[in-house]
Amino acid sequence: MTSLSGGSDNGTRAGEPPQHRVCARCGTETDSIPPTWTCSVENGTRRYFCDRCSRENLRAIESRLDSSWW
Ligand SMILES: [Zn+2]
């Protein structure tokens, strides 16, 4: 058995190679998602943001949450 360090829900699903990801905002590519990257699910589609964009994206997410709370 293999035990992945860190992530729990980031397991591999059949038919979908989890290796290559591209930042949905700036286009930065990565072969393996660092823990600093953020995965955001929008309309059933997974979007990945690099550590830089994640910080800015967090503000947007928080803003969205605030607006939907009101
Ligand atoms: Zn980015």
PDB file of the backbone (N, CA, C, O) and the ligand in Angstrom, with CONECT records:
HET     ZN  A 101       1
ATOM      1  N   MET A   1       0.836  -1.205   0.000  1.00  0.00           N
ATOM      2  CA  MET A   1       0.000   0.000   0.000  1.00  0.00           C
ATOM      3  C   MET A   1       0.870   1.254   0.000  1.00  0.00           C
ATOM      4  O   MET A   1       1.956   1.295   0.577  1.00  0.00           O
ATOM      5  N   THR A   2       0.354   2.244  -0.655  1.00  0.00           N
ATOM      6  CA  THR A   2       1.092   3.504  -0.689  1.00  0.00           C
ATOM      7  C   THR A   2       0.364   4.556   0.133  1.00  0.00           C
ATOM      8  O   THR A   2      -0.860   4.674   0.071  1.00  0.00           O
ATOM      9  N   SER A   3       1.111   5.299   0.882  1.00  0.00           N
ATOM     10  CA  SER A   3       0.512   6.355   1.680  1.00  0.00           C
ATOM     11  C   SER A   3       1.015   7.702   1.198  1.00  0.00           C
ATOM     12  O   SER A   3       2.211   7.986   1.255  1.00  0.00           O
ATOM     13  N   LEU A   4       0.112   8.518   0.730  1.00  0.00           N
ATOM     14  CA  LEU A   4       0.492   9.835   0.250  1.00  0.00           C
ATOM     15  C   LEU A   4       0.673  10.780   1.426  1.00  0.00           C
ATOM     16  O   LEU A   4      -0.121  10.789   2.367  1.00  0.00           O
ATOM     17  N   SER A   5       1.716  11.561   1.355  1.00  0.00           N
ATOM     18  CA  SER A   5       1.965  12.515   2.429  1.00  0.00           C
ATOM     19  C   SER A   5       1.124  13.762   2.218  1.00  0.00           C
ATOM     20  O   SER A   5       1.228  14.415   1.180  1.00  0.00           O
ATOM     21  N   GLY A   6       0.314  14.088   3.171  1.00  0.00           N
ATOM     22  CA  GLY A   6      -0.451  15.323   3.082  1.00  0.00           C
ATOM     23  C   GLY A   6      -1.883  15.103   2.649  1.00  0.00           C
ATOM     24  O   GLY A   6      -2.754  14.795   3.463  1.00  0.00           O
ATOM     25  N   GLY A   7      -2.120  15.266   1.349  1.00  0.00           N
ATOM     26  CA  GLY A   7      -3.487  15.273   0.832  1.00  0.00           C
ATOM     27  C   GLY A   7      -4.243  14.000   1.118  1.00  0.00           C
ATOM     28  O   GLY A   7      -3.653  12.923   1.199  1.00  0.00           O
ATOM     29  N   SER A   8      -5.544  14.120   1.271  1.00  0.00           N
ATOM     30  CA  SER A   8      -6.381  12.968   1.516  1.00  0.00           C
ATOM     31  C   SER A   8      -7.364  12.761   0.370  1.00  0.00           C
ATOM     32  O   SER A   8      -7.619  11.626  -0.032  1.00  0.00           O
ATOM     33  N   ASP A   9      -7.913  13.845  -0.156  1.00  0.00           N
ATOM     34  CA  ASP A   9      -8.904  13.744  -1.224  1.00  0.00           C
ATOM     35  C   ASP A   9      -8.289  13.941  -2.596  1.00  0.00           C
ATOM     36  O   ASP A   9      -8.999  14.015  -3.600  1.00  0.00           O
ATOM     37  N   ASN A  10      -6.980  14.026  -2.636  1.00  0.00           N
ATOM     38  CA  ASN A  10      -6.314  14.296  -3.901  1.00  0.00           C
ATOM     39  C   ASN A  10      -5.855  13.007  -4.559  1.00  0.00           C
ATOM     40  O   ASN A  10      -4.857  12.990  -5.279  1.00  0.00           O
ATOM     41  N   GLY A  11      -6.574  11.949  -4.316  1.00  0.00           N
ATOM     42  CA  GLY A  11      -6.188  10.653  -4.852  1.00  0.00           C
ATOM     43  C   GLY A  11      -6.383  10.587  -6.353  1.00  0.00           C
ATOM     44  O   GLY A  11      -7.035  11.438  -6.959  1.00  0.00           O
ATOM     45  N   THR A  12      -5.804   9.560  -6.929  1.00  0.00           N
ATOM     46  CA  THR A  12      -5.900   9.417  -8.372  1.00  0.00           C
ATOM     47  C   THR A  12      -7.190   8.705  -8.743  1.00  0.00           C
ATOM     48  O   THR A  12      -7.531   7.666  -8.176  1.00  0.00           O
ATOM     49  N   ARG A  13      -7.892   9.273  -9.691  1.00  0.00           N
ATOM     50  CA  ARG A  13      -9.087   8.624 -10.198  1.00  0.00           C
ATOM     51  C   ARG A  13      -8.798   8.020 -11.560  1.00  0.00           C
ATOM     52  O   ARG A  13      -8.019   8.557 -12.347  1.00  0.00           O
ATOM     53  N   ALA A  14      -9.422   6.926 -11.812  1.00  0.00           N
ATOM     54  CA  ALA A  14      -9.153   6.213 -13.051  1.00  0.00           C
ATOM     55  C   ALA A  14      -9.515   7.069 -14.261  1.00  0.00           C
ATOM     56  O   ALA A  14     -10.570   7.702 -14.303  1.00  0.00           O
ATOM     57  N   GLY A  15      -8.627   7.072 -15.229  1.00  0.00           N
ATOM     58  CA  GLY A  15      -8.913   7.766 -16.473  1.00  0.00           C
ATOM     59  C   GLY A  15      -8.547   9.228 -16.452  1.00  0.00           C
ATOM     60  O   GLY A  15      -8.647   9.896 -17.481  1.00  0.00           O
ATOM     61  N   GLU A  16      -8.132   9.742 -15.334  1.00  0.00           N
ATOM     62  CA  GLU A  16      -7.775  11.158 -15.280  1.00  0.00           C
ATOM     63  C   GLU A  16      -6.413  11.339 -14.636  1.00  0.00           C
ATOM     64  O   GLU A  16      -6.296  11.308 -13.411  1.00  0.00           O
ATOM     65  N   PRO A  17      -5.397  11.526 -15.439  1.00  0.00           N
ATOM     66  CA  PRO A  17      -4.051  11.729 -14.897  1.00  0.00           C
ATOM     67  C   PRO A  17      -3.968  13.022 -14.113  1.00  0.00           C
ATOM     68  O   PRO A  17      -4.231  14.088 -14.669  1.00  0.00           O
ATOM     69  N   PRO A  18      -3.616  12.965 -12.858  1.00  0.00           N
ATOM     70  CA  PRO A  18      -3.641  14.132 -11.970  1.00  0.00           C
ATOM     71  C   PRO A  18      -2.351  14.923 -12.020  1.00  0.00           C
ATOM     72  O   PRO A  18      -2.144  15.822 -11.205  1.00  0.00           O
ATOM     73  N   GLN A  19      -1.494  14.609 -12.947  1.00  0.00           N
ATOM     74  CA  GLN A  19      -0.158  15.192 -12.889  1.00  0.00           C
ATOM     75  C   GLN A  19      -0.129  16.624 -13.397  1.00  0.00           C
ATOM     76  O   GLN A  19       0.207  17.547 -12.655  1.00  0.00           O
ATOM     77  N   HIS A  20      -0.478  16.806 -14.654  1.00  0.00           N
ATOM     78  CA  HIS A  20      -0.262  18.110 -15.272  1.00  0.00           C
ATOM     79  C   HIS A  20      -1.433  19.049 -15.001  1.00  0.00           C
ATOM     80  O   HIS A  20      -2.574  18.762 -15.364  1.00  0.00           O
ATOM     81  N   ARG A  21      -1.134  20.164 -14.363  1.00  0.00           N
ATOM     82  CA  ARG A  21      -2.165  21.161 -14.092  1.00  0.00           C
ATOM     83  C   ARG A  21      -1.676  22.533 -14.530  1.00  0.00           C
ATOM     84  O   ARG A  21      -0.478  22.816 -14.554  1.00  0.00           O
ATOM     85  N   VAL A  22      -2.633  23.363 -14.871  1.00  0.00           N
ATOM     86  CA  VAL A  22      -2.312  24.717 -15.301  1.00  0.00           C
ATOM     87  C   VAL A  22      -3.113  25.697 -14.466  1.00  0.00           C
ATOM     88  O   VAL A  22      -4.313  25.510 -14.262  1.00  0.00           O
ATOM     89  N   CYS A  23      -2.466  26.723 -13.992  1.00  0.00           N
ATOM     90  CA  CYS A  23      -3.161  27.749 -13.235  1.00  0.00           C
ATOM     91  C   CYS A  23      -4.216  28.394 -14.120  1.00  0.00           C
ATOM     92  O   CYS A  23      -3.923  28.834 -15.231  1.00  0.00           O
ATOM     93  N   ALA A  24      -5.448  28.446 -13.619  1.00  0.00           N
ATOM     94  CA  ALA A  24      -6.562  28.949 -14.418  1.00  0.00           C
ATOM     95  C   ALA A  24      -6.475  30.455 -14.619  1.00  0.00           C
ATOM     96  O   ALA A  24      -7.229  31.031 -15.403  1.00  0.00           O
ATOM     97  N   ARG A  25      -5.565  31.076 -13.916  1.00  0.00           N
ATOM     98  CA  ARG A  25      -5.518  32.527 -13.991  1.00  0.00           C
ATOM     99  C   ARG A  25      -4.301  33.018 -14.786  1.00  0.00           C
ATOM    100  O   ARG A  25      -4.441  33.780 -15.743  1.00  0.00           O
ATOM    101  N   CYS A  26      -3.121  32.575 -14.382  1.00  0.00           N
ATOM    102  CA  CYS A  26      -1.914  33.095 -15.023  1.00  0.00           C
ATOM    103  C   CYS A  26      -1.293  32.090 -15.979  1.00  0.00           C
ATOM    104  O   CYS A  26      -0.386  32.428 -16.738  1.00  0.00           O
ATOM    105  N   GLY A  27      -1.777  30.864 -15.944  1.00  0.00           N
ATOM    106  CA  GLY A  27      -1.301  29.894 -16.915  1.00  0.00           C
ATOM    107  C   GLY A  27      -0.033  29.170 -16.508  1.00  0.00           C
ATOM    108  O   GLY A  27       0.566  28.467 -17.323  1.00  0.00           O
ATOM    109  N   THR A  28       0.389  29.328 -15.257  1.00  0.00           N
ATOM    110  CA  THR A  28       1.563  28.614 -14.780  1.00  0.00           C
ATOM    111  C   THR A  28       1.304  27.109 -14.779  1.00  0.00           C
ATOM    112  O   THR A  28       0.270  26.644 -14.298  1.00  0.00           O
ATOM    113  N   GLU A  29       2.245  26.368 -15.317  1.00  0.00           N
ATOM    114  CA  GLU A  29       2.058  24.927 -15.409  1.00  0.00           C
ATOM    115  C   GLU A  29       2.851  24.206 -14.334  1.00  0.00           C
ATOM    116  O   GLU A  29       3.909  24.668 -13.905  1.00  0.00           O
ATOM    117  N   THR A  30       2.327  23.071 -13.908  1.00  0.00           N
ATOM    118  CA  THR A  30       3.033  22.269 -12.911  1.00  0.00           C
ATOM    119  C   THR A  30       2.804  20.800 -13.196  1.00  0.00           C
ATOM    120  O   THR A  30       1.748  20.408 -13.693  1.00  0.00           O
ATOM    121  N   ASP A  31       3.792  19.998 -12.882  1.00  0.00           N
ATOM    122  CA  ASP A  31       3.662  18.554 -13.075  1.00  0.00           C
ATOM    123  C   ASP A  31       3.079  17.886 -11.849  1.00  0.00           C
ATOM    124  O   ASP A  31       2.485  16.812 -11.939  1.00  0.00           O
ATOM    125  N   SER A  32       3.252  18.525 -10.703  1.00  0.00           N
ATOM    126  CA  SER A  32       2.653  17.995  -9.483  1.00  0.00           C
ATOM    127  C   SER A  32       2.190  19.175  -8.641  1.00  0.00           C
ATOM    128  O   SER A  32       2.946  20.114  -8.392  1.00  0.00           O
ATOM    129  N   ILE A  33       0.967  19.112  -8.219  1.00  0.00           N
ATOM    130  CA  ILE A  33       0.372  20.245  -7.532  1.00  0.00           C
ATOM    131  C   ILE A  33       1.006  20.453  -6.165  1.00  0.00           C
ATOM    132  O   ILE A  33       0.918  19.582  -5.300  1.00  0.00           O
ATOM    133  N   PRO A  34       1.643  21.598  -5.964  1.00  0.00           N
ATOM    134  CA  PRO A  34       2.191  21.918  -4.648  1.00  0.00           C
ATOM    135  C   PRO A  34       1.059  22.192  -3.663  1.00  0.00           C
ATOM    136  O   PRO A  34      -0.042  22.561  -4.073  1.00  0.00           O
ATOM    137  N   PRO A  35       1.319  22.015  -2.364  1.00  0.00           N
ATOM    138  CA  PRO A  35       0.288  22.264  -1.349  1.00  0.00           C
ATOM    139  C   PRO A  35      -0.141  23.717  -1.296  1.00  0.00           C
ATOM    140  O   PRO A  35      -1.159  24.052  -0.691  1.00  0.00           O
ATOM    141  N   THR A  36       0.640  24.576  -1.934  1.00  0.00           N
ATOM    142  CA  THR A  36       0.295  25.999  -1.914  1.00  0.00           C
ATOM    143  C   THR A  36      -0.728  26.344  -2.980  1.00  0.00           C
ATOM    144  O   THR A  36      -1.300  27.434  -2.972  1.00  0.00           O
ATOM    145  N   TRP A  37      -0.959  25.412  -3.900  1.00  0.00           N
ATOM    146  CA  TRP A  37      -1.948  25.665  -4.925  1.00  0.00           C
ATOM    147  C   TRP A  37      -3.346  25.454  -4.367  1.00  0.00           C
ATOM    148  O   TRP A  37      -3.548  24.697  -3.417  1.00  0.00           O
ATOM    149  N   THR A  38      -4.315  26.145  -4.981  1.00  0.00           N
ATOM    150  CA  THR A  38      -5.690  26.041  -4.537  1.00  0.00           C
ATOM    151  C   THR A  38      -6.545  25.411  -5.633  1.00  0.00           C
ATOM    152  O   THR A  38      -6.438  25.766  -6.807  1.00  0.00           O
ATOM    153  N   CYS A  39      -7.382  24.483  -5.230  1.00  0.00           N
ATOM    154  CA  CYS A  39      -8.325  23.880  -6.169  1.00  0.00           C
ATOM    155  C   CYS A  39      -9.707  24.432  -5.890  1.00  0.00           C
ATOM    156  O   CYS A  39     -10.243  24.267  -4.795  1.00  0.00           O
ATOM    157  N   SER A  40     -10.276  25.084  -6.880  1.00  0.00           N
ATOM    158  CA  SER A  40     -11.604  25.656  -6.725  1.00  0.00           C
ATOM    159  C   SER A  40     -12.565  24.995  -7.695  1.00  0.00           C
ATOM    160  O   SER A  40     -12.278  24.883  -8.887  1.00  0.00           O
ATOM    161  N   VAL A  41     -13.689  24.566  -7.190  1.00  0.00           N
ATOM    162  CA  VAL A  41     -14.684  23.918  -8.046  1.00  0.00           C
ATOM    163  C   VAL A  41     -15.757  24.930  -8.415  1.00  0.00           C
ATOM    164  O   VAL A  41     -16.487  25.424  -7.555  1.00  0.00           O
ATOM    165  N   GLU A  42     -15.839  25.226  -9.682  1.00  0.00           N
ATOM    166  CA  GLU A  42     -16.837  26.184 -10.153  1.00  0.00           C
ATOM    167  C   GLU A  42     -17.697  25.509 -11.213  1.00  0.00           C
ATOM    168  O   GLU A  42     -17.193  25.075 -12.249  1.00  0.00           O
ATOM    169  N   ASN A  43     -18.989  25.424 -10.949  1.00  0.00           N
ATOM    170  CA  ASN A  43     -19.917  24.805 -11.883  1.00  0.00           C
ATOM    171  C   ASN A  43     -19.491  23.382 -12.256  1.00  0.00           C
ATOM    172  O   ASN A  43     -19.633  22.950 -13.399  1.00  0.00           O
ATOM    173  N   GLY A  44     -18.970  22.680 -11.268  1.00  0.00           N
ATOM    174  CA  GLY A  44     -18.587  21.299 -11.495  1.00  0.00           C
ATOM    175  C   GLY A  44     -17.242  21.146 -12.166  1.00  0.00           C
ATOM    176  O   GLY A  44     -16.793  20.025 -12.400  1.00  0.00           O
ATOM    177  N   THR A  45     -16.590  22.252 -12.479  1.00  0.00           N
ATOM    178  CA  THR A  45     -15.288  22.185 -13.120  1.00  0.00           C
ATOM    179  C   THR A  45     -14.201  22.581 -12.135  1.00  0.00           C
ATOM    180  O   THR A  45     -14.298  23.611 -11.467  1.00  0.00           O
ATOM    181  N   ARG A  46     -13.183  21.768 -12.052  1.00  0.00           N
ATOM    182  CA  ARG A  46     -12.091  22.077 -11.144  1.00  0.00           C
ATOM    183  C   ARG A  46     -11.149  23.099 -11.770  1.00  0.00           C
ATOM    184  O   ARG A  46     -10.725  22.969 -12.918  1.00  0.00           O
ATOM    185  N   ARG A  47     -10.846  24.095 -10.993  1.00  0.00           N
ATOM    186  CA  ARG A  47      -9.875  25.080 -11.448  1.00  0.00           C
ATOM    187  C   ARG A  47      -8.761  25.177 -10.430  1.00  0.00           C
ATOM    188  O   ARG A  47      -8.992  25.185  -9.221  1.00  0.00           O
ATOM    189  N   TYR A  48      -7.566  25.248 -10.939  1.00  0.00           N
ATOM    190  CA  TYR A  48      -6.402  25.294 -10.054  1.00  0.00           C
ATOM    191  C   TYR A  48      -5.751  26.660 -10.137  1.00  0.00           C
ATOM    192  O   TYR A  48      -5.624  27.241 -11.215  1.00  0.00           O
ATOM    193  N   PHE A  49      -5.342  27.160  -8.990  1.00  0.00           N
ATOM    194  CA  PHE A  49      -4.674  28.447  -8.939  1.00  0.00           C
ATOM    195  C   PHE A  49      -3.343  28.285  -8.217  1.00  0.00           C
ATOM    196  O   PHE A  49      -3.252  27.617  -7.187  1.00  0.00           O
ATOM    197  N   CYS A  50      -2.318  28.911  -8.777  1.00  0.00           N
ATOM    198  CA  CYS A  50      -1.002  28.825  -8.155  1.00  0.00           C
ATOM    199  C   CYS A  50      -0.988  29.632  -6.853  1.00  0.00           C
ATOM    200  O   CYS A  50      -1.958  30.311  -6.514  1.00  0.00           O
ATOM    201  N   ASP A  51       0.124  29.541  -6.142  1.00  0.00           N
ATOM    202  CA  ASP A  51       0.176  30.178  -4.823  1.00  0.00           C
ATOM    203  C   ASP A  51      -0.043  31.679  -4.918  1.00  0.00           C
ATOM    204  O   ASP A  51      -0.692  32.275  -4.058  1.00  0.00           O
ATOM    205  N   ARG A  52       0.500  32.287  -5.963  1.00  0.00           N
ATOM    206  CA  ARG A  52       0.295  33.728  -6.125  1.00  0.00           C
ATOM    207  C   ARG A  52      -1.166  34.057  -6.367  1.00  0.00           C
ATOM    208  O   ARG A  52      -1.751  34.899  -5.685  1.00  0.00           O
ATOM    209  N   CYS A  53      -1.746  33.382  -7.347  1.00  0.00           N
ATOM    210  CA  CYS A  53      -3.131  33.675  -7.702  1.00  0.00           C
ATOM    211  C   CYS A  53      -4.079  33.231  -6.590  1.00  0.00           C
ATOM    212  O   CYS A  53      -5.168  33.788  -6.450  1.00  0.00           O
ATOM    213  N   SER A  54      -3.684  32.253  -5.811  1.00  0.00           N
ATOM    214  CA  SER A  54      -4.546  31.786  -4.730  1.00  0.00           C
ATOM    215  C   SER A  54      -4.807  32.898  -3.731  1.00  0.00           C
ATOM    216  O   SER A  54      -5.921  33.055  -3.231  1.00  0.00           O
ATOM    217  N   ARG A  55      -3.756  33.676  -3.444  1.00  0.00           N
ATOM    218  CA  ARG A  55      -3.940  34.763  -2.489  1.00  0.00           C
ATOM    219  C   ARG A  55      -4.967  35.758  -2.993  1.00  0.00           C
ATOM    220  O   ARG A  55      -5.852  36.188  -2.253  1.00  0.00           O
ATOM    221  N   GLU A  56      -4.840  36.118  -4.258  1.00  0.00           N
ATOM    222  CA  GLU A  56      -5.800  37.068  -4.815  1.00  0.00           C
ATOM    223  C   GLU A  56      -7.157  36.418  -4.965  1.00  0.00           C
ATOM    224  O   GLU A  56      -8.193  37.055  -4.775  1.00  0.00           O
ATOM    225  N   ASN A  57      -7.140  35.145  -5.307  1.00  0.00           N
ATOM    226  CA  ASN A  57      -8.392  34.435  -5.498  1.00  0.00           C
ATOM    227  C   ASN A  57      -9.135  34.287  -4.177  1.00  0.00           C
ATOM    228  O   ASN A  57     -10.365  34.294  -4.142  1.00  0.00           O
ATOM    229  N   LEU A  58      -8.378  34.153  -3.093  1.00  0.00           N
ATOM    230  CA  LEU A  58      -9.012  34.024  -1.788  1.00  0.00           C
ATOM    231  C   LEU A  58      -9.865  35.250  -1.489  1.00  0.00           C
ATOM    232  O   LEU A  58     -10.962  35.152  -0.938  1.00  0.00           O
ATOM    233  N   ARG A  59      -9.333  36.397  -1.864  1.00  0.00           N
ATOM    234  CA  ARG A  59     -10.128  37.613  -1.659  1.00  0.00           C
ATOM    235  C   ARG A  59     -11.424  37.547  -2.451  1.00  0.00           C
ATOM    236  O   ARG A  59     -12.491  37.903  -1.951  1.00  0.00           O
ATOM    237  N   ALA A  60     -11.318  37.093  -3.675  1.00  0.00           N
ATOM    238  CA  ALA A  60     -12.508  36.996  -4.517  1.00  0.00           C
ATOM    239  C   ALA A  60     -13.493  36.006  -3.930  1.00  0.00           C
ATOM    240  O   ALA A  60     -14.701  36.243  -3.909  1.00  0.00           O
ATOM    241  N   ILE A  61     -12.952  34.882  -3.450  1.00  0.00           N
ATOM    242  CA  ILE A  61     -13.825  33.864  -2.861  1.00  0.00           C
ATOM    243  C   ILE A  61     -14.509  34.423  -1.623  1.00  0.00           C
ATOM    244  O   ILE A  61     -15.712  34.251  -1.434  1.00  0.00           O
ATOM    245  N   GLU A  62     -13.739  35.085  -0.796  1.00  0.00           N
ATOM    246  CA  GLU A  62     -14.327  35.654   0.415  1.00  0.00           C
ATOM    247  C   GLU A  62     -15.371  36.699   0.060  1.00  0.00           C
ATOM    248  O   GLU A  62     -16.412  36.798   0.710  1.00  0.00           O
ATOM    249  N   SER A  63     -15.090  37.463  -0.957  1.00  0.00           N
ATOM    250  CA  SER A  63     -16.059  38.472  -1.384  1.00  0.00           C
ATOM    251  C   SER A  63     -17.341  37.812  -1.862  1.00  0.00           C
ATOM    252  O   SER A  63     -18.447  38.267  -1.573  1.00  0.00           O
ATOM    253  N   ARG A  64     -17.159  36.728  -2.600  1.00  0.00           N
ATOM    254  CA  ARG A  64     -18.344  36.024  -3.087  1.00  0.00           C
ATOM    255  C   ARG A  64     -19.146  35.482  -1.908  1.00  0.00           C
ATOM    256  O   ARG A  64     -20.374  35.569  -1.882  1.00  0.00           O
ATOM    257  N   LEU A  65     -18.443  34.930  -0.953  1.00  0.00           N
ATOM    258  CA  LEU A  65     -19.146  34.385   0.201  1.00  0.00           C
ATOM    259  C   LEU A  65     -19.912  35.484   0.916  1.00  0.00           C
ATOM    260  O   LEU A  65     -21.056  35.305   1.334  1.00  0.00           O
ATOM    261  N   ASP A  66     -19.246  36.628   1.044  1.00  0.00           N
ATOM    262  CA  ASP A  66     -19.913  37.733   1.721  1.00  0.00           C
ATOM    263  C   ASP A  66     -21.174  38.138   0.967  1.00  0.00           C
ATOM    264  O   ASP A  66     -22.228  38.370   1.560  1.00  0.00           O
ATOM    265  N   SER A  67     -21.041  38.218  -0.359  1.00  0.00           N
ATOM    266  CA  SER A  67     -22.192  38.675  -1.138  1.00  0.00           C
ATOM    267  C   SER A  67     -23.332  37.678  -1.085  1.00  0.00           C
ATOM    268  O   SER A  67     -24.504  38.055  -1.098  1.00  0.00           O
ATOM    269  N   SER A  68     -22.974  36.384  -1.024  1.00  0.00           N
ATOM    270  CA  SER A  68     -24.048  35.400  -0.984  1.00  0.00           C
ATOM    271  C   SER A  68     -24.638  35.286   0.417  1.00  0.00           C
ATOM    272  O   SER A  68     -25.755  34.802   0.597  1.00  0.00           O
ATOM    273  N   TRP A  69     -23.874  35.739   1.404  1.00  0.00           N
ATOM    274  CA  TRP A  69     -24.412  35.727   2.760  1.00  0.00           C
ATOM    275  C   TRP A  69     -25.424  36.832   2.937  1.00  0.00           C
ATOM    276  O   TRP A  69     -26.355  36.712   3.733  1.00  0.00           O
ATOM    277  N   TRP A  70     -25.245  37.901   2.200  1.00  0.00           N
ATOM    278  CA  TRP A  70     -26.165  39.024   2.350  1.00  0.00           C
ATOM    279  C   TRP A  70     -27.487  38.773   1.651  1.00  0.00           C
ATOM    280  O   TRP A  70     -28.374  39.626   1.683  1.00  0.00           O
TER     281      TRP A  70
HETATM  282 ZN    ZN A 101      -1.401  31.682 -11.201  1.00  0.00          ZN2+
END
